[in-house]
Amino acid sequence: MARIQISDATVAFVNPKGFIAKAQVKVMGENRDEYYKVWTDEKFSEGDSVEIVGDLSARVEEFTSKRTGNLERTAAIHVNNPIIKAGSDAPF
């Protein structure tokens, strides 16, 4: 299974089964926000700074666009079996 390392991420949303982390990535020379669904029993709060390493999976998800009302599809990045360190204390 592929592994992923996410540095300088922020907890964007919290849910009962984990949280969504947001991190900046460079795509074609421009920075953009990337979101990762992290599955864990550990408790974090929105705004926490985290470093994450875990198993990578991607799933196709459907949603209704708030702008257009159309059904949209996206590939969501999921992180399973994560090792999470708060802030810059991470050893990786």
C-alpha positions as protocol buffer text, in pm:
chain_id: "A"
residue {
  index: 1
  type: MET
  ca { x: 0 y: 0 z: 0 }
}
residue {
  index: 2
  type: ALA
  ca { x: 121 y: 351 z: -76 }
}
residue {
  index: 3
  type: ARG
  ca { x: 222 y: 579 z: 212 }
}
residue {
  index: 4
  type: ILE
  ca { x: 170 y: 955 z: 231 }
}
residue {
  index: 5
  type: GLN
  ca { x: 347 y: 1221 z: 437 }
}
residue {
  index: 6
  type: ILE
  ca { x: 166 y: 1550 z: 495 }
}
residue {
  index: 7
  type: SER
  ca { x: 364 y: 1838 z: 645 }
}
residue {
  index: 8
  type: ASP
  ca { x: 245 y: 2173 z: 782 }
}
residue {
  index: 9
  type: ALA
  ca { x: -121 y: 2072 z: 776 }
}
residue {
  index: 10
  type: THR
  ca { x: -406 y: 2233 z: 969 }
}
residue {
  index: 11
  type: VAL
  ca { x: -716 y: 2058 z: 1101 }
}
residue {
  index: 12
  type: ALA
  ca { x: -993 y: 2215 z: 892 }
}
residue {
  index: 13
  type: PHE
  ca { x: -1297 y: 2015 z: 1009 }
}
residue {
  index: 14
  type: VAL
  ca { x: -1354 y: 1757 z: 1284 }
}
residue {
  index: 15
  type: ASN
  ca { x: -1596 y: 1465 z: 1263 }
}
residue {
  index: 16
  type: PRO
  ca { x: -1667 y: 1165 z: 1492 }
}
residue {
  index: 17
  type: LYS
  ca { x: -1435 y: 935 z: 1293 }
}
residue {
  index: 18
  type: GLY
  ca { x: -1140 y: 1170 z: 1245 }
}
residue {
  index: 19
  type: PHE
  ca { x: -1081 y: 1502 z: 1074 }
}
residue {
  index: 20
  type: ILE
  ca { x: -1010 y: 1676 z: 745 }
}
residue {
  index: 21
  type: ALA
  ca { x: -661 y: 1822 z: 717 }
}
residue {
  index: 22
  type: LYS
  ca { x: -573 y: 2110 z: 486 }
}
residue {
  index: 23
  type: ALA
  ca { x: -222 y: 2164 z: 350 }
}
residue {
  index: 24
  type: GLN
  ca { x: -65 y: 2380 z: 81 }
}
residue {
  index: 25
  type: VAL
  ca { x: 74 y: 2201 z: -225 }
}
residue {
  index: 26
  type: LYS
  ca { x: 248 y: 2342 z: -531 }
}
residue {
  index: 27
  type: VAL
  ca { x: 79 y: 2252 z: -861 }
}
residue {
  index: 28
  type: MET
  ca { x: 234 y: 2376 z: -1186 }
}
residue {
  index: 29
  type: GLY
  ca { x: 420 y: 2647 z: -995 }
}
residue {
  index: 30
  type: GLU
  ca { x: 116 y: 2774 z: -802 }
}
residue {
  index: 31
  type: ASN
  ca { x: 17 y: 2703 z: -442 }
}
residue {
  index: 32
  type: ARG
  ca { x: -326 y: 2561 z: -370 }
}
residue {
  index: 33
  type: ASP
  ca { x: -509 y: 2401 z: -79 }
}
residue {
  index: 34
  type: GLU
  ca { x: -534 y: 2022 z: -72 }
}
residue {
  index: 35
  type: TYR
  ca { x: -771 y: 1841 z: 165 }
}
residue {
  index: 36
  type: TYR
  ca { x: -714 y: 1497 z: 319 }
}
residue {
  index: 37
  type: LYS
  ca { x: -965 y: 1283 z: 513 }
}
residue {
  index: 38
  type: VAL
  ca { x: -778 y: 1140 z: 812 }
}
residue {
  index: 39
  type: TRP
  ca { x: -938 y: 844 z: 992 }
}
residue {
  index: 40
  type: THR
  ca { x: -838 y: 826 z: 1360 }
}
residue {
  index: 41
  type: ASP
  ca { x: -974 y: 789 z: 1712 }
}
residue {
  index: 42
  type: GLU
  ca { x: -736 y: 1060 z: 1837 }
}
residue {
  index: 43
  type: LYS
  ca { x: -904 y: 1390 z: 1919 }
}
residue {
  index: 44
  type: PHE
  ca { x: -797 y: 1716 z: 1757 }
}
residue {
  index: 45
  type: SER
  ca { x: -955 y: 2060 z: 1735 }
}
residue {
  index: 46
  type: GLU
  ca { x: -1013 y: 2279 z: 1432 }
}
residue {
  index: 47
  type: GLY
  ca { x: -707 y: 2497 z: 1373 }
}
residue {
  index: 48
  type: ASP
  ca { x: -457 y: 2249 z: 1524 }
}
residue {
  index: 49
  type: SER
  ca { x: -129 y: 2221 z: 1333 }
}
residue {
  index: 50
  type: VAL
  ca { x: -38 y: 1858 z: 1251 }
}
residue {
  index: 51
  type: GLU
  ca { x: 214 y: 1641 z: 1067 }
}
residue {
  index: 52
  type: ILE
  ca { x: 73 y: 1313 z: 930 }
}
residue {
  index: 53
  type: VAL
  ca { x: 211 y: 989 z: 788 }
}
residue {
  index: 54
  type: GLY
  ca { x: -24 y: 706 z: 689 }
}
residue {
  index: 55
  type: ASP
  ca { x: -164 y: 470 z: 429 }
}
residue {
  index: 56
  type: LEU
  ca { x: -296 y: 647 z: 118 }
}
residue {
  index: 57
  type: SER
  ca { x: -621 y: 566 z: -56 }
}
residue {
  index: 58
  type: ALA
  ca { x: -839 y: 759 z: -298 }
}
residue {
  index: 59
  type: ARG
  ca { x: -1214 y: 730 z: -341 }
}
residue {
  index: 60
  type: VAL
  ca { x: -1448 y: 880 z: -596 }
}
residue {
  index: 61
  type: GLU
  ca { x: -1715 y: 1081 z: -414 }
}
residue {
  index: 62
  type: GLU
  ca { x: -2026 y: 1252 z: -545 }
}
residue {
  index: 63
  type: PHE
  ca { x: -2184 y: 1575 z: -421 }
}
residue {
  index: 64
  type: THR
  ca { x: -2428 y: 1838 z: -538 }
}
residue {
  index: 65
  type: SER
  ca { x: -2253 y: 2165 z: -623 }
}
residue {
  index: 66
  type: LYS
  ca { x: -2372 y: 2459 z: -413 }
}
residue {
  index: 67
  type: ARG
  ca { x: -2292 y: 2694 z: -704 }
}
residue {
  index: 68
  type: THR
  ca { x: -2454 y: 2511 z: -994 }
}
residue {
  index: 69
  type: GLY
  ca { x: -2680 y: 2252 z: -833 }
}
residue {
  index: 70
  type: ASN
  ca { x: -2524 y: 1986 z: -1059 }
}
residue {
  index: 71
  type: LEU
  ca { x: -2402 y: 1647 z: -944 }
}
residue {
  index: 72
  type: GLU
  ca { x: -2020 y: 1660 z: -927 }
}
residue {
  index: 73
  type: ARG
  ca { x: -1755 y: 1392 z: -875 }
}
residue {
  index: 74
  type: THR
  ca { x: -1418 y: 1427 z: -710 }
}
residue {
  index: 75
  type: ALA
  ca { x: -1134 y: 1199 z: -602 }
}
residue {
  index: 76
  type: ALA
  ca { x: -1100 y: 1234 z: -225 }
}
residue {
  index: 77
  type: ILE
  ca { x: -767 y: 1150 z: -61 }
}
residue {
  index: 78
  type: HIS
  ca { x: -800 y: 936 z: 252 }
}
residue {
  index: 79
  type: VAL
  ca { x: -532 y: 862 z: 511 }
}
residue {
  index: 80
  type: ASN
  ca { x: -573 y: 537 z: 706 }
}
residue {
  index: 81
  type: ASN
  ca { x: -367 y: 407 z: 1002 }
}
residue {
  index: 82
  type: PRO
  ca { x: -213 y: 752 z: 1053 }
}
residue {
  index: 83
  type: ILE
  ca { x: 74 y: 852 z: 1278 }
}
residue {
  index: 84
  type: ILE
  ca { x: -8 y: 1209 z: 1379 }
}
residue {
  index: 85
  type: LYS
  ca { x: 219 y: 1456 z: 1556 }
}
residue {
  index: 86
  type: ALA
  ca { x: 107 y: 1796 z: 1674 }
}
residue {
  index: 87
  type: GLY
  ca { x: 280 y: 2091 z: 1508 }
}
residue {
  index: 88
  type: SER
  ca { x: 650 y: 2092 z: 1433 }
}
residue {
  index: 89
  type: ASP
  ca { x: 729 y: 1825 z: 1699 }
}
residue {
  index: 90
  type: ALA
  ca { x: 702 y: 1561 z: 1427 }
}
residue {
  index: 91
  type: PRO
  ca { x: 1013 y: 1346 z: 1370 }
}
residue {
  index: 92
  type: PHE
  ca { x: 941 y: 1302 z: 997 }
}
